[in-house]
Amino acid sequence: MGGYSIECALKACIAKQTKEYDFPDKDEVNKSYTHNLDSLLKLAKLKDKLEDAMKSNNQLAASWACVIDWEEGKRYELGLTEKETKDLYDAIADPKGGVLQWLKTWW
């Protein structure tokens, strides 16, 4: 379920692009109805910023590499190990190199 926090954070960044009283582009809105984190990163216009940040923060790069593999269906998978679950949590929540921490600077 932790991947949803990244999905929601990215969607918050996308929503921030629409100013009060603006009417968002319908195609962009429809594209945001996805769980694909890479697509959402592009819609949020953060792909280049993340790539730049990862150049100077190896921990963020490792965290993104872990998080990007998340898919909505993972919550139904049996057999995920405790280590896999902890790695995903750490990749999301780590205060120095976690993806959520980085995304908070953009919403």
N, C-alpha and C positions, 0 to 999 in steps of 0.2 A: 504494500500500500504506500510505501514511502515515495515511490516514483510519482504518485499523484501530487505530492508537494512541489516537485519540480515542474510538473505540468501546469499546476495552478499558478506558480510563480511566473512562468513564461507567459501564461495567458494574462496575468496582471500587467506584465510589461507590454504586451500587445494592446491591452485596453488603455493603457496610459497614453498611447499614441493618438487616441481620439480625444479631442478637446471638448469641453462643455459646449453644447449647442451644435457641434459638428455631427454630420451624418456619415457613419463609416462606410467605406467601400464594400459592397455586398460580396464581391469575390474574395476579398481579404477576410471578411467575417466567416464565410463558408469554409475557407481554407483552415481557419483556426479550430474548426470542429474536428480535431484529430487528437490522438494520444501520442503521436510521433514526436518525440522531443527534438529531433534534428529539424523537422519541418517548423515546429513552433519557435525554435531558436532563430531560424531565418526570418519568420514572420515578425518576430520581435526586433529584428534588425540588430541582433547582438552577436552574430556569428563571428564577424571580424574582431569585435571587442573581446570575445572569449578567446579567440586564437591569440590575440596580443597578450592577454592576461596570462595565458598558459605558458607563454614563452618565459615569463619571469617568475612563474609559480608552478613548480613541478608537482606540488601536491594537488593543486587545482586541476592540472592536466590528468593526473592519475584518477582523481575523483570523477572528472567528466568521462573518462574512458570507462569507468565502472557504471556510471549513471546512464550513459547513452544506450547501453544494452537493455535497459528496462523496457518492458512492454506491458500493456494493460493486462494481458492474459497470465502474466507471471503469478498473480495472486491466486490462481487456481492450480498452479503446478504443485505436485507432490514431490517430495524428495529434495527440496532446497535445504542446503545444510545451514547450520547455525552460523558458520563462517561466512557463507555467501550473504546471508541476511545482515550480519554485522558489518560486512564490507560495504554493502549498499547504504546502510544507515550512516556509517562514518563518512562515506563519500558525499552524502547529502548534508549532514549536520555538522561536520567538523568546523570549528570556529575560524581556523586559519586557512583551510584549503577546501572547504566544502562548497558544493555547487550552490546550495540555497543561500549561503552567506554571500557569495558573489552576486547572485541574482538580486538580492535585497538592495543592492546599490543602484539598481536600474528601474525599480518600480515606483 
